[in-house]
Amino acid sequence: QVQLVESGGGLVQAGGSLRLSCAAFGSFSSNNGMGWYRQAPGKQRELVAAMSSFGTTTYADSVKGRFTISRDNAKKMVYLQMNSLKPEDTAVYYCNLRLVVGGGSYWGQGTQVTVSS
């Protein structure tokens, strides 16, 4: 059983920064992708950033240059450093673990990020 636990959300003013953390518990293949998605009210869940276990990264165009994803494979952690936050970044942010072999996908419970103008 794989469990993902996010932390680090909160309320911040526009232009501020937050760092999200996600810890993965359980046994799973080291060949995986870990990433962050977000879902704003009334909108579909969207990819924010993802990183493979080999270090390849993907970012949504809307966060490029502002957000940075990183991971610590030994600790089974993934992080999202969010700088220059905008009100439109307000959403629930979800951590995701995707297994390359087998296709399993796991989600955290989500953490709220609110950016005030």
Secondary structure, 3 states (H helix, E strand, C coil): CCEEEEECCEEEECCCCEEEEEEEECCCCCCEEEEEEEECCCCCCEEEEEEECCCCEEECHHHCCCEEEEEECCCCEEEEEECCCCHHHCEEEEEEEEECCCCCEEECCCEEEEEEC
